[in-house]
Amino acid sequence: MSEKEVNLPLGIGDPDEVFSPERKVHRVSGRSGQGSDSRVVGGIREKTGQMKRFKNIFRLLVLSLLAAGVLRPAFALAQAPHVLNAGGFDAEAAGSWPVLIAQEKGLFARDGIQLRSIRTDKSMMGLLAGSFEVINGGTFAALLAAEKGADLVLAYVLCNRPPEYLVLRKPLTMLGELEGETIGIFQVPSTVHLLVKRHLQRSGLDLKKITFRATGGSRERLASLLAGQTAATLLSATYAFRAQEMGLKIIGTPADWEPIPWTAIAFRKPWAEANASLVVKYLRAIRQATLWLYDPDNFEEARRTLTSLSRLNESTVRWSLKSALDSKIYNLTKPRLDDFQSLEAWLLSESVLTQPSNLASLIDTQYYDRAVKR
């Protein structure tokens, strides 16, 4: 029998060889050449139909891959969180705990914010230099910066009572025993200094009979107290608890201080105006975290979370958190201009500030109003 060749165009044949060069298909004629030819042609037609279906499927697959390659980066870009560099206090400071809870409960992440928090006592300098987009810092520092012309906006009061405790050395037990004694403070002047002075004055003590000595932060102030170098000092919650465990007397808690815008959330005004939606989302997360903290049903979970984050022992966190919540140091209301006017007047009377600032421009409640509406 003679052997005939049938040349197939490119792409007709085995799907695995779609991109192979033109191939030759051989048929061997049988007894009836005509029947064999029909079978060969029929087979070719069947394979041609299969290949058309395959090519359609292949085209759809290629298009899908191309579409995925184009859309995935755009989707990822849309979903990428906005990183906010934040300055302020660390996990040991009870005043910053709403921020930590907002982070751990995913309240920032839910609104597309990734918070990168850095512990520093120079947060205002970092904000003004552009190192931070937001800070949770002392209101006193913000007013001092505004007096010098800093273009800031205070969008929220984080703590409306100082999270500080007035502690006496042994064997003192009463505030009146402090006349003729030395009180340890951070520096002169400082927020701690002014707070103690005001409290002593309102309690009827003669400030002329009291000496104030700069002895450093809470750690150093407690050490000075234990060494008998000072008779009293203000301590943060962590160190106040330690002092109490050592038998020292706490005669002043946050509940004893009058409400005051103690710490505030501050932004550079041009940045806040250009990123208003982020400011709103940040405030919303902080406020929701504060509400969560005030819910008694969440106390134990909050205690476990803060113990892990702060690396303090469980007893310290339990005592500090309960005291903070009982004293209601965490604010939930919008910034009030008259509160800041009273604070400014006090600082002017103490010569900490030399001239009034434009508080109406500094205190902007629009972000808070939008945050609570949602």
C-alpha positions as CSV (number, residue, x, y, z in Angstrom):
1,M,0.0,0.0,0.0
2,S,1.2,3.5,-0.8
3,E,1.5,6.0,2.0
4,K,0.0,9.5,1.6
5,E,0.8,12.6,3.6
6,V,-1.7,15.2,4.8
7,N,-0.2,18.5,5.9
8,L,-2.0,20.2,8.8
9,P,-2.0,24.0,9.2
10,L,-0.3,25.4,12.4
11,G,-2.5,24.9,15.4
12,I,-4.5,21.9,14.2
13,G,-3.7,18.8,16.1
14,D,-2.7,17.9,19.6
15,P,-3.5,20.8,22.0
16,D,0.0,20.3,23.6
17,E,1.5,21.3,20.2
18,V,-0.5,24.4,19.5
19,F,2.7,26.4,19.1
20,S,4.7,23.7,17.3
21,P,5.8,24.1,13.6
22,E,3.7,22.6,10.9
23,R,3.5,18.8,11.5
24,K,2.8,15.9,9.2
25,V,0.2,13.4,9.9
26,H,0.6,10.0,8.1
27,R,-2.2,7.7,7.2
28,V,-1.8,4.1,6.0
29,S,-4.4,3.2,3.4
30,G,-6.4,0.0,4.0
31,R,-8.3,-2.2,1.7
32,S,-10.6,0.6,0.7
33,G,-8.7,3.8,0.1
34,Q,-11.9,5.9,-0.1
35,G,-13.0,4.7,3.3
36,S,-9.7,5.4,4.8
37,D,-9.7,8.9,3.4
38,S,-13.1,9.6,4.9
39,R,-12.0,8.4,8.3
40,V,-8.9,10.6,8.1
41,V,-10.9,13.7,7.1
42,G,-13.4,13.0,9.8
43,G,-10.7,12.7,12.4
44,I,-9.2,15.9,11.2
45,R,-12.5,17.8,11.5
46,E,-13.0,16.4,15.0
47,K,-9.6,17.6,16.0
48,T,-10.2,20.9,14.4
49,G,-13.3,21.5,16.5
50,Q,-11.5,20.4,19.7
51,M,-8.7,22.9,18.9
52,K,-11.1,25.8,18.3
53,R,-12.7,25.1,21.7
54,F,-9.2,24.8,23.3
55,K,-8.1,28.1,21.7
56,N,-11.1,29.9,23.0
57,I,-10.5,28.6,26.5
58,F,-6.8,29.5,26.2
59,R,-7.7,33.1,25.1
60,L,-10.0,33.5,28.1
61,L,-7.3,32.2,30.5
62,V,-4.7,34.6,29.0
63,L,-7.1,37.5,29.3
64,S,-8.0,36.6,32.9
65,L,-4.3,36.5,33.8
66,L,-3.7,39.9,32.1
67,A,-6.7,41.4,33.9
68,A,-5.5,40.1,37.2
69,G,-2.0,41.5,36.6
70,V,-3.4,44.9,35.8
71,L,-6.0,45.1,38.5
72,R,-4.2,43.5,41.5
73,P,-1.7,46.3,41.9
74,A,-4.5,48.9,41.8
75,F,-6.5,46.9,44.3
76,A,-3.6,46.5,46.6
77,L,-2.8,50.2,46.4
78,A,-6.4,51.0,47.3
79,Q,-6.3,48.7,50.3
80,A,-2.8,49.7,51.5
81,P,-3.1,51.2,55.0
82,H,-2.0,54.8,55.6
83,V,1.0,54.9,57.9
84,L,0.7,57.5,60.6
85,N,3.9,58.3,62.6
86,A,2.8,59.2,66.1
87,G,4.8,60.6,69.0
88,G,3.9,60.5,72.7
89,F,4.0,58.3,75.7
90,D,4.6,54.5,75.8
91,A,2.6,51.6,77.1
92,E,3.6,52.2,80.8
93,A,1.8,55.6,80.8
94,A,-1.9,55.2,81.7
95,G,-2.7,58.4,79.9
96,S,-1.9,56.7,76.5
97,W,-3.9,53.5,77.1
98,P,-6.8,54.5,74.8
99,V,-4.4,54.7,71.9
100,L,-3.0,51.3,72.7
101,I,-6.4,49.8,72.9
102,A,-7.4,51.4,69.6
103,Q,-4.4,49.7,68.0
104,E,-4.9,46.3,69.6
105,K,-8.6,46.1,69.0
106,G,-8.0,46.9,65.3
107,L,-9.9,50.2,65.4
108,F,-7.2,52.0,63.4
109,A,-6.8,49.1,61.0
110,R,-10.6,49.0,60.3
111,D,-10.3,52.6,59.0
112,G,-7.2,51.9,57.0
113,I,-4.7,53.4,59.5
114,Q,-1.4,51.8,60.5
115,L,-0.1,53.6,63.6
116,R,3.7,53.7,64.1
117,S,4.1,55.0,67.6
118,I,7.4,56.3,69.0
119,R,8.0,57.0,72.7
120,T,9.5,60.4,73.2
121,D,9.2,63.3,75.6
122,K,10.1,65.6,72.6
123,S,6.9,64.8,70.7
124,M,6.1,68.5,70.0
125,M,9.5,69.1,68.5
126,G,9.1,66.0,66.3
127,L,5.6,67.2,65.2
128,L,6.9,70.7,64.2
129,A,9.9,69.1,62.4
130,G,7.6,66.9,60.4
131,S,8.8,63.6,61.9
132,F,5.3,62.9,63.2
133,E,1.9,63.4,61.7
134,V,0.1,63.3,65.0
135,I,1.1,63.4,68.7
136,N,-0.6,62.6,72.0
137,G,1.2,65.2,74.1
138,G,0.9,67.7,76.9
139,T,-1.4,70.6,76.3
140,F,1.0,72.9,78.0
141,A,3.6,72.2,75.3
142,A,1.1,72.8,72.6
143,L,0.2,76.3,74.0
144,L,3.9,77.2,74.3
145,A,4.4,76.2,70.7
146,A,1.4,78.1,69.6
147,E,2.6,81.2,71.4
148,K,5.8,81.0,69.3
149,G,3.8,80.9,66.1
150,A,3.5,77.1,65.5
151,D,0.6,76.5,63.1
152,L,-1.2,73.7,65.0
153,V,-4.6,72.3,65.6
154,L,-5.7,70.6,68.8
155,A,-8.5,68.2,67.7
156,Y,-9.2,66.2,70.8
157,V,-8.5,66.2,74.5
158,L,-7.2,62.7,75.5
159,C,-7.0,63.2,79.2
160,N,-9.0,65.8,81.1
161,R,-7.5,65.1,84.5
162,P,-3.8,64.6,85.3
163,P,-3.0,60.9,85.8
164,E,-0.8,61.9,88.7
165,Y,-0.7,60.9,92.4
166,L,0.6,63.0,95.3
167,V,2.7,60.8,97.6
168,L,4.3,61.5,101.0
169,R,7.4,60.0,102.4
170,K,7.3,58.1,105.7
171,P,6.2,58.9,108.3
172,L,4.2,61.9,106.9
173,T,0.4,61.2,106.4
174,M,-1.2,64.7,106.0
175,L,-0.9,67.5,103.5
176,G,-0.5,70.1,106.2
177,E,2.8,68.5,107.2
178,L,4.5,69.8,104.1
179,E,5.1,73.3,105.3
180,G,8.8,73.6,105.9
181,E,9.5,70.6,103.6
182,T,10.9,70.1,100.1
183,I,8.7,68.7,97.3
184,G,10.3,66.9,94.4
185,I,9.2,67.9,90.9
186,F,10.3,67.3,87.3
187,Q,11.6,70.8,86.7
188,V,10.9,74.4,87.3
189,P,8.6,75.4,85.8
190,S,6.7,72.3,84.6
191,T,3.2,71.0,84.6
192,V,3.9,68.9,87.7
193,H,5.3,72.0,89.5
194,L,2.3,74.1,88.6
195,L,-0.2,71.4,89.5
196,V,1.2,70.9,93.0
197,K,1.5,74.6,93.6
198,R,-2.2,75.1,92.7
199,H,-3.3,72.2,94.8
200,L,-1.3,73.3,97.9
201,Q,-2.6,76.9,97.5
202,R,-6.2,75.8,97.3
203,S,-5.6,73.6,100.4
204,G,-4.5,76.6,102.4
205,L,-0.8,76.0,102.6
206,D,1.7,78.8,102.6
207,L,3.9,78.3,99.5
208,K,6.6,80.5,100.9
209,K,7.3,77.8,103.5
210,I,7.7,75.1,100.8
211,T,10.7,74.4,98.7
212,F,10.5,72.9,95.2
213,R,13.4,70.8,93.9
214,A,13.9,69.4,90.4
215,T,14.6,65.7,90.8
216,G,13.7,64.3,87.4
217,G,11.0,61.9,86.2
218,S,8.8,59.6,88.3
219,R,11.5,57.0,88.7
220,E,14.0,59.6,90.1
221,R,11.3,61.4,92.2
222,L,10.4,58.1,93.9
223,A,14.0,57.3,94.6
224,S,14.5,60.8,96.1
225,L,11.4,60.3,98.2
226,L,12.6,56.9,99.5
227,A,16.0,58.4,100.3
228,G,14.4,61.1,102.5
229,Q,15.7,63.9,100.2
230,T,12.1,65.1,99.6
231,A,8.9,65.0,101.6
232,A,6.4,64.7,98.8
233,T,6.1,64.4,95.0
234,L,3.8,63.7,92.2
235,L,4.1,60.2,90.6
236,S,2.6,58.5,87.6
237,A,0.3,55.5,88.3
238,T,3.0,52.9,87.9
239,Y,5.3,54.5,90.4
240,A,2.5,55.5,92.8
241,F,1.4,51.9,93.0
242,R,5.0,50.9,93.9
243,A,5.2,53.6,96.5
244,Q,2.0,52.4,98.1
245,E,3.3,48.8,98.1
246,M,6.3,50.2,100.0
247,G,4.1,51.7,102.7
248,L,4.1,55.4,101.5
249,K,0.9,57.4,101.8
250,I,-1.0,58.6,98.7
251,I,-2.9,61.7,99.6
252,G,-3.9,62.9,96.1
253,T,-5.3,61.0,93.1
254,P,-6.5,62.1,89.7
255,A,-10.0,62.4,91.1
256,D,-8.8,65.2,93.4
257,W,-7.6,67.4,90.5
258,E,-10.0,69.7,88.8
259,P,-10.8,68.9,85.2
260,I,-8.2,70.4,82.8
261,P,-7.2,69.7,79.2
262,W,-4.1,67.7,80.3
263,T,-3.1,65.9,77.2
264,A,-4.3,66.6,73.7
265,I,-4.1,65.1,70.2
266,A,-2.3,67.6,68.0
267,F,-1.6,67.9,64.3
268,R,0.1,70.5,62.1
269,K,-2.8,72.5,60.7
270,P,-1.8,72.3,57.0
271,W,-1.4,68.6,57.3
272,A,-4.8,68.2,59.1
273,E,-6.6,70.3,56.5
274,A,-5.0,68.2,53.6
275,N,-5.8,64.9,55.4
276,A,-9.1,65.7,57.1
277,S,-10.5,62.2,56.6
278,L,-7.5,60.6,58.3
279,V,-7.8,63.0,61.2
280,V,-11.5,62.1,61.6
281,K,-10.7,58.3,61.4
282,Y,-8.0,58.7,64.0
283,L,-10.2,60.5,66.5
284,R,-13.0,58.0,65.9
285,A,-10.8,55.1,66.8
286,I,-9.5,56.8,69.9
287,R,-13.0,57.7,71.1
288,Q,-14.3,54.2,70.4
289,A,-11.4,52.7,72.3
290,T,-12.2,55.0,75.3
291,L,-15.9,53.9,75.3
292,W,-14.7,50.3,75.2
293,L,-12.4,50.9,78.2
294,Y,-15.2,52.5,80.2
295,D,-17.5,49.4,79.7
296,P,-17.1,47.4,82.9
297,D,-17.6,44.1,80.9
298,N,-14.3,44.8,79.2
299,F,-12.1,45.4,82.3
300,E,-10.5,42.0,82.5
301,E,-9.7,41.9,78.7
302,A,-8.3,45.4,78.9
303,R,-6.2,44.4,81.9
304,R,-4.8,41.4,80.1
305,T,-4.1,43.4,76.9
306,L,-2.4,46.3,78.7
307,T,-0.4,43.9,80.9
308,S,1.0,42.3,77.8
309,L,1.8,45.5,76.0
310,S,3.2,47.5,79.0
311,R,5.2,44.6,80.4
312,L,4.1,45.7,83.8
313,N,3.0,43.2,86.3
314,E,-0.7,42.3,86.5
315,S,-1.3,43.9,89.9
316,T,0.2,47.3,88.8
317,V,-2.0,47.4,85.6
318,R,-5.1,46.3,87.5
319,W,-4.6,49.1,90.1
320,S,-3.7,51.7,87.6
321,L,-6.5,51.0,85.2
322,K,-9.1,50.9,87.9
323,S,-7.9,54.2,89.3
324,A,-7.9,55.8,85.8
325,L,-11.4,54.6,85.1
326,D,-12.8,55.5,88.5
327,S,-11.2,59.0,88.2
328,K,-12.6,59.3,84.7
329,I,-9.3,60.7,83.3
330,Y,-10.2,59.7,79.7
331,N,-12.2,62.3,77.8
332,L,-15.2,61.7,75.5
333,T,-16.4,65.2,74.8
334,K,-15.4,67.7,72.1
335,P,-12.7,70.3,73.0
336,R,-14.2,73.3,74.7
337,L,-12.7,76.7,74.0
338,D,-13.4,78.0,77.5
339,D,-11.4,75.2,79.1
340,F,-8.4,76.2,77.1
341,Q,-9.0,79.8,77.9
342,S,-8.9,79.0,81.6
343,L,-5.8,77.0,81.1
344,E,-4.1,79.8,79.2
345,A,-5.1,82.3,81.8
346,W,-3.5,80.2,84.5
347,L,-0.2,79.8,82.5
348,L,-0.1,83.5,81.9
349,S,-0.6,84.2,85.6
350,E,2.4,81.9,86.3
351,S,4.4,83.7,83.7
352,V,4.8,80.4,81.7
353,L,3.2,82.1,78.8
354,T,4.0,85.7,78.0
355,Q,1.1,86.5,75.7
356,P,-2.3,85.1,74.6
357,S,-2.6,82.9,71.5
358,N,-5.4,82.7,68.9
359,L,-7.1,79.8,70.7
360,A,-10.1,80.0,68.4
361,S,-7.8,79.0,65.5
362,L,-5.9,76.4,67.6
363,I,-9.0,74.5,68.9
364,D,-10.9,73.0,65.9
365,T,-13.9,70.9,66.8
366,Q,-14.9,70.0,63.2
367,Y,-12.9,66.8,63.2
368,Y,-14.5,65.6,66.4
369,D,-18.0,66.5,65.1
370,R,-17.4,64.4,62.0
371,A,-15.9,61.5,64.0
372,V,-18.9,61.1,66.3
373,K,-21.4,61.2,63.4
374,R,-20.1,58.4,61.3
